[in-house]
Amino acid sequence: MWLLFATLSAVTAALMTIAGKIGLKNVDPTLATGVRSLFMFLLMAGIVLVGGKLKGLEQIDGKGFYIILISSVFGALSWLFYFLALRTGTASKVAAVDRLSLILVIIISILFLAEKLSLKLALGSIMATIGIVLIALA
């Protein structure tokens, strides 16, 4: 099931990039990110309410809440920087460079989550990095 959700994430991220690039034509990227965040909040709040998930809020302990808070700060900054880059960069190059997050996730997950680095993962990471650089410099 994770593969289906990951694929849907990639498809919706691609559509977000194209819609964002079109929408930024005459809009400040910071304002656009704020408006986008507001709509995302409303959509997610509706999904939580309709799905009956609000009762799970009490299960989040202090540490979990703190980690979610930190994650939201990084997510908001990521969107802001992404929209700032989209404003002046081409969508394909911005999206490619943004995918360097994959390489960073691999490195950080090895260092802090004790995930293992296999030969396939190392080779894939190197090839992905080369591809990202080639696209960025195209």
Helices and strands as residue ranges (DSSP letters): H 2-23, H 29-50, G 54-59, H 62-88, H 91-98, H 100-112, H 119-137
